[in-house]
Amino acid sequence: MSRVCEVCGKGKVAGFKVSHSNRHNKRTWLPNIRRVKAIVNGTPKRIRVCTRCLRSGKVERAL
């Protein structure tokens, strides 16, 4: 499953997990993606959207 928001394009981010002794291990952060039914070009469609876009009102939900 693609872990990318279809509205803002937010996706996986890579970085380091840093322990108390300052050892660095590679890790990734995934966005909080939800499958929602939304209005796209006047028709309801299932899209993958991050929760930030849902909260900010960038997506019009279809019921």
N, CA, C and O atoms as a printed pandas DataFrame, in Angstrom:
     atom_number atom_name residue_name chain_id  residue_number  x_coord  y_coord  z_coord
0              1         N          MET        A               1    0.831   -1.183    0.000
1              2        CA          MET        A               1    0.000    0.000    0.000
2              3         C          MET        A               1    0.873    1.242    0.000
3              4         O          MET        A               1    1.836    1.346    0.759
4              5         N          SER        A               2    0.522    2.171   -0.855
5              6        CA          SER        A               2    1.268    3.415   -0.943
6              7         C          SER        A               2    0.986    4.275    0.283
7              8         O          SER        A               2   -0.172    4.565    0.582
8              9         N          ARG        A               3    2.017    4.680    0.981
9             10        CA          ARG        A               3    1.860    5.496    2.184
10            11         C          ARG        A               3    2.128    6.951    1.863
11            12         O          ARG        A               3    2.995    7.585    2.464
12            13         N          VAL        A               4    1.371    7.474    0.905
13            14        CA          VAL        A               4    1.515    8.861    0.484
14            15         C          VAL        A               4    0.138    9.505    0.455
15            16         O          VAL        A               4   -0.823    8.913   -0.036
16            17         N          CYS        A               5    0.045   10.725    0.986
17            18        CA          CYS        A               5   -1.213   11.468    0.955
18            19         C          CYS        A               5   -1.463   11.943   -0.472
19            20         O          CYS        A               5   -0.573   12.511   -1.105
20            21         N          GLU        A               6   -2.670   11.713   -0.977
21            22        CA          GLU        A               6   -2.992   12.097   -2.351
22            23         C          GLU        A               6   -3.331   13.579   -2.468
23            24         O          GLU        A               6   -3.492   14.084   -3.579
24            25         N          VAL        A               7   -3.444   14.292   -1.334
25            26        CA          VAL        A               7   -3.758   15.716   -1.364
26            27         C          VAL        A               7   -2.477   16.546   -1.269
27            28         O          VAL        A               7   -2.218   17.389   -2.129
28            29         N          CYS        A               8   -1.679   16.312   -0.230
29            30        CA          CYS        A               8   -0.494   17.149   -0.006
30            31         C          CYS        A               8    0.809   16.471   -0.417
31            32         O          CYS        A               8    1.840   17.136   -0.519
32            33         N          GLY        A               9    0.781   15.148   -0.655
33            34        CA          GLY        A               9    1.983   14.446   -1.084
34            35         C          GLY        A               9    2.905   14.030    0.051
35            36         O          GLY        A               9    4.031   13.596   -0.191
36            37         N          LYS        A              10    2.437   14.158    1.288
37            38        CA          LYS        A              10    3.264   13.770    2.436
38            39         C          LYS        A              10    3.526   12.278    2.387
39            40         O          LYS        A              10    2.607   11.491    2.157
40            41         N          GLY        A              11    4.790   11.876    2.604
41            42        CA          GLY        A              11    5.156   10.469    2.527
42            43         C          GLY        A              11    6.144   10.074    3.608
43            44         O          GLY        A              11    6.264   10.744    4.634
44            45         N          LYS        A              12    6.843    8.990    3.367
45            46        CA          LYS        A              12    7.794    8.452    4.326
46            47         C          LYS        A              12    8.989    9.394    4.480
47            48         O          LYS        A              12    9.456    9.978    3.502
48            49         N          VAL        A              13    9.485    9.540    5.725
49            50        CA          VAL        A              13   10.644   10.383    6.017
50            51         C          VAL        A              13   11.679    9.517    6.722
51            52         O          VAL        A              13   11.332    8.752    7.622
52            53         N          ALA        A              14   12.937    9.623    6.330
53            54        CA          ALA        A              14   14.003    8.823    6.927
54            55         C          ALA        A              14   14.862    9.685    7.836
55            56         O          ALA        A              14   14.994   10.894    7.645
56            57         N          GLY        A              15   15.443    9.025    8.831
57            58        CA          GLY        A              15   16.324    9.718    9.760
58            59         C          GLY        A              15   17.016    8.713   10.657
59            60         O          GLY        A              15   17.155    7.541   10.306
60            61         N          PHE        A              16   17.453    9.182   11.822
61            62        CA          PHE        A              16   18.152    8.328   12.758
62            63         C          PHE        A              16   17.417    8.241   14.077
63            64         O          PHE        A              16   16.863    9.227   14.565
64            65         N          LYS        A              17   17.418    7.028   14.656
65            66        CA          LYS        A              17   17.017    6.834   16.043
66            67         C          LYS        A              17   18.295    7.019   16.847
67            68         O          LYS        A              17   19.283    6.327   16.600
68            69         N          VAL        A              18   18.291    7.937   17.801
69            70        CA          VAL        A              18   19.493    8.241   18.562
70            71         C          VAL        A              18   19.282    7.801   20.006
71            72         O          VAL        A              18   18.369    8.283   20.677
72            73         N          SER        A              19   20.125    6.885   20.487
73            74        CA          SER        A              19   19.993    6.365   21.841
74            75         C          SER        A              19   20.613    7.337   22.846
75            76         O          SER        A              19   21.213    8.343   22.468
76            77         N          HIS        A              20   20.457    7.021   24.110
77            78        CA          HIS        A              20   21.022    7.856   25.171
78            79         C          HIS        A              20   22.543    7.924   25.064
79            80         O          HIS        A              20   23.146    8.939   25.411
80            81         N          SER        A              21   23.170    6.834   24.580
81            82        CA          SER        A              21   24.623    6.824   24.406
82            83         C          SER        A              21   25.038    7.403   23.057
83            84         O          SER        A              21   26.199    7.294   22.662
84            85         N          ASN        A              22   24.086    8.021   22.349
85            86        CA          ASN        A              22   24.320    8.727   21.084
86            87         C          ASN        A              22   24.664    7.794   19.925
87            88         O          ASN        A              22   25.325    8.209   18.973
88            89         N          ARG        A              23   24.220    6.531   19.997
89            90        CA          ARG        A              23   24.377    5.633   18.857
90            91         C          ARG        A              23   23.276    5.930   17.860
91            92         O          ARG        A              23   22.134    6.175   18.251
92            93         N          HIS        A              24   23.607    5.912   16.559
93            94        CA          HIS        A              24   22.653    6.243   15.503
94            95         C          HIS        A              24   22.242    4.997   14.740
95            96         O          HIS        A              24   23.094    4.252   14.255
96            97         N          ASN        A              25   20.933    4.767   14.631
97            98        CA          ASN        A              25   20.383    3.667   13.844
98            99         C          ASN        A              25   19.346    4.241   12.891
99           100         O          ASN        A              25   18.526    5.073   13.279
100          101         N          LYS        A              26   19.389    3.791   11.640
101          102        CA          LYS        A              26   18.435    4.280   10.644
102          103         C          LYS        A              26   17.012    3.875   10.994
103          104         O          LYS        A              26   16.781    2.763   11.468
104          105         N          ARG        A              27   16.052    4.778   10.763
105          106        CA          ARG        A              27   14.636    4.480   10.969
106          107         C          ARG        A              27   13.803    5.357   10.052
107          108         O          ARG        A              27   14.312    6.297    9.442
108          109         N          THR        A              28   12.512    5.042    9.959
109          110        CA          THR        A              28   11.621    5.835    9.118
110          111         C          THR        A              28   10.395    6.246    9.910
111          112         O          THR        A              28    9.994    5.563   10.852
112          113         N          TRP        A              29    9.801    7.367    9.522
113          114        CA          TRP        A              29    8.544    7.840   10.062
114          115         C          TRP        A              29    7.511    7.780    8.956
115          116         O          TRP        A              29    7.767    8.230    7.839
116          117         N          LEU        A              30    6.337    7.225    9.258
117          118        CA          LEU        A              30    5.266    7.123    8.275
118          119         C          LEU        A              30    4.154    8.112    8.627
119          120         O          LEU        A              30    3.850    8.303    9.804
120          121         N          PRO        A              31    3.546    8.740    7.623
121          122        CA          PRO        A              31    2.431    9.644    7.902
122          123         C          PRO        A              31    1.184    8.859    8.304
123          124         O          PRO        A              31    1.049    7.679    7.980
124          125         N          ASN        A              32    0.284    9.522    9.007
125          126        CA          ASN        A              32   -0.956    8.897    9.466
126          127         C          ASN        A              32   -1.965    8.967    8.321
127          128         O          ASN        A              32   -2.697    9.947    8.184
128          129         N          ILE        A              33   -1.995    7.909    7.497
129          130        CA          ILE        A              33   -2.820    7.877    6.286
130          131         C          ILE        A              33   -4.117    7.125    6.562
131          132         O          ILE        A              33   -4.105    6.064    7.187
132          133         N          ARG        A              34   -5.246    7.682    6.091
133          134        CA          ARG        A              34   -6.557    7.055    6.223
134          135         C          ARG        A              34   -7.198    6.960    4.842
135          136         O          ARG        A              34   -7.062    7.872    4.026
136          137         N          ARG        A              35   -7.905    5.844    4.579
137          138        CA          ARG        A              35   -8.672    5.716    3.338
138          139         C          ARG        A              35  -10.054    6.280    3.590
139          140         O          ARG        A              35  -10.794    5.763    4.426
140          141         N          VAL        A              36  -10.406    7.328    2.878
141          142        CA          VAL        A              36  -11.706    7.963    3.073
142          143         C          VAL        A              36  -12.411    8.103    1.733
143          144         O          VAL        A              36  -11.774    8.152    0.681
144          145         N          LYS        A              37  -13.732    8.165    1.790
145          146        CA          LYS        A              37  -14.517    8.433    0.594
146          147         C          LYS        A              37  -14.702    9.940    0.528
147          148         O          LYS        A              37  -15.289   10.538    1.430
148          149         N          ALA        A              38  -14.202   10.552   -0.536
149          150        CA          ALA        A              38  -14.228   12.004   -0.673
150          151         C          ALA        A              38  -14.804   12.397   -2.022
151          152         O          ALA        A              38  -14.865   11.590   -2.950
152          153         N          ILE        A              39  -15.225   13.650   -2.111
153          154        CA          ILE        A              39  -15.734   14.192   -3.373
154          155         C          ILE        A              39  -14.546   14.690   -4.194
155          156         O          ILE        A              39  -13.855   15.629   -3.798
156          157         N          VAL        A              40  -14.315   14.046   -5.348
157          158        CA          VAL        A              40  -13.229   14.430   -6.255
158          159         C          VAL        A              40  -13.840   14.715   -7.615
159          160         O          VAL        A              40  -14.396   13.811   -8.240
160          161         N          ASN        A              41  -13.750   15.946   -8.085
161          162        CA          ASN        A              41  -14.331   16.387   -9.362
162          163         C          ASN        A              41  -15.829   16.091   -9.432
163          164         O          ASN        A              41  -16.349   15.711  -10.481
164          165         N          GLY        A              42  -16.515   16.271   -8.301
165          166        CA          GLY        A              42  -17.965   16.101   -8.270
166          167         C          GLY        A              42  -18.459   14.685   -8.057
167          168         O          GLY        A              42  -19.665   14.473   -7.930
168          169         N          THR        A              43  -17.557   13.701   -8.014
169          170        CA          THR        A              43  -17.977   12.314   -7.812
170          171         C          THR        A              43  -17.295   11.744   -6.575
171          172         O          THR        A              43  -16.144   12.084   -6.301
172          173         N          PRO        A              44  -17.987   10.873   -5.810
173          174        CA          PRO        A              44  -17.344   10.251   -4.656
174          175         C          PRO        A              44  -16.301    9.233   -5.079
175          176         O          PRO        A              44  -16.529    8.451   -6.002
176          177         N          LYS        A              45  -15.160    9.240   -4.410
177          178        CA          LYS        A              45  -14.050    8.364   -4.762
178          179         C          LYS        A              45  -13.269    8.044   -3.491
179          180         O          LYS        A              45  -13.159    8.890   -2.603
180          181         N          ARG        A              46  -12.722    6.820   -3.394
181          182        CA          ARG        A              46  -11.882    6.465   -2.252
182          183         C          ARG        A              46  -10.462    6.956   -2.500
183          184         O          ARG        A              46   -9.856    6.623   -3.518
184          185         N          ILE        A              47   -9.929    7.752   -1.564
185          186        CA          ILE        A              47   -8.563    8.255   -1.677
186          187         C          ILE        A              47   -7.846    8.057   -0.353
187          188         O          ILE        A              47   -8.474    7.890    0.692
188          189         N          ARG        A              48   -6.522    8.078   -0.415
189          190        CA          ARG        A              48   -5.697    7.981    0.794
190          191         C          ARG        A              48   -5.262    9.384    1.181
191          192         O          ARG        A              48   -4.613   10.085    0.405
192          193         N          VAL        A              49   -5.631    9.786    2.398
193          194        CA          VAL        A              49   -5.410   11.156    2.847
194          195         C          VAL        A              49   -4.793   11.130    4.237
195          196         O          VAL        A              49   -5.157   10.295    5.065
196          197         N          CYS        A              50   -3.854   12.046    4.498
197          198        CA          CYS        A              50   -3.287   12.149    5.842
198          199         C          CYS        A              50   -4.284   12.866    6.751
199          200         O          CYS        A              50   -5.129   13.627    6.279
200          201         N          THR        A              51   -4.179   12.622    8.040
201          202        CA          THR        A              51   -5.121   13.190    8.991
202          203         C          THR        A              51   -4.983   14.702    9.106
203          204         O          THR        A              51   -5.939   15.372    9.494
204          205         N          ARG        A              52   -3.835   15.248    8.783
205          206        CA          ARG        A              52   -3.662   16.703    8.801
206          207         C          ARG        A              52   -4.549   17.358    7.734
207          208         O          ARG        A              52   -5.149   18.402    7.988
208          209         N          CYS        A              53   -4.635   16.752    6.547
209          210        CA          CYS        A              53   -5.501   17.284    5.487
210          211         C          CYS        A              53   -6.972   17.134    5.854
211          212         O          CYS        A              53   -7.788   17.995    5.525
212          213         N          LEU        A              54   -7.314   16.033    6.541
213          214        CA          LEU        A              54   -8.699   15.843    6.967
214          215         C          LEU        A              54   -9.101   16.905    7.986
215          216         O          LEU        A              54  -10.182   17.486    7.887
216          217         N          ARG        A              55   -8.231   17.161    8.967
217          218        CA          ARG        A              55   -8.549   18.125   10.014
218          219         C          ARG        A              55   -8.622   19.549    9.486
219          220         O          ARG        A              55   -9.459   20.335    9.931
220          221         N          SER        A              56   -7.745   19.890    8.533
221          222        CA          SER        A              56   -7.677   21.270    8.046
222          223         C          SER        A              56   -8.745   21.583    7.009
223          224         O          SER        A              56   -8.853   22.724    6.560
224          225         N          GLY        A              57   -9.548   20.574    6.616
225          226        CA          GLY        A              57  -10.647   20.815    5.694
226          227         C          GLY        A              57  -10.250   20.856    4.234
227          228         O          GLY        A              57  -10.986   21.413    3.419
228          229         N          LYS        A              58   -9.109   20.282    3.874
229          230        CA          LYS        A              58   -8.684   20.244    2.481
230          231         C          LYS        A              58   -9.429   19.175    1.689
231          232         O          LYS        A              58   -9.347   19.132    0.461
232          233         N          VAL        A              59  -10.166   18.301    2.409
233          234        CA          VAL        A              59  -10.882   17.198    1.779
234          235         C          VAL        A              59  -12.367   17.321    2.119
235          236         O          VAL        A              59  -12.735   17.516    3.277
236          237         N          GLU        A              60  -13.213   17.204    1.093
237          238        CA          GLU        A              60  -14.664   17.214    1.316
238          239         C          GLU        A              60  -15.129   15.766    1.382
239          240         O          GLU        A              60  -15.093   15.050    0.382
240          241         N          ARG        A              61  -15.568   15.337    2.565
241          242        CA          ARG        A              61  -15.991   13.953    2.769
242          243         C          ARG        A              61  -17.309   13.680    2.054
243          244         O          ARG        A              61  -18.170   14.554    1.961
244          245         N          ALA        A              62  -17.454   12.451    1.550
245          246        CA          ALA        A              62  -18.705   12.006    0.937
246          247         C          ALA        A              62  -19.365   11.034    1.899
247          248         O          ALA        A              62  -18.695   10.186    2.489
248          249         N          LEU        A              63  -20.661   11.153    2.059
249          250        CA          LEU        A              63  -21.369   10.266    2.982
250          251         C          LEU        A              63  -22.143    9.190    2.265
251          252         O          LEU        A              63  -22.792    8.365    2.908
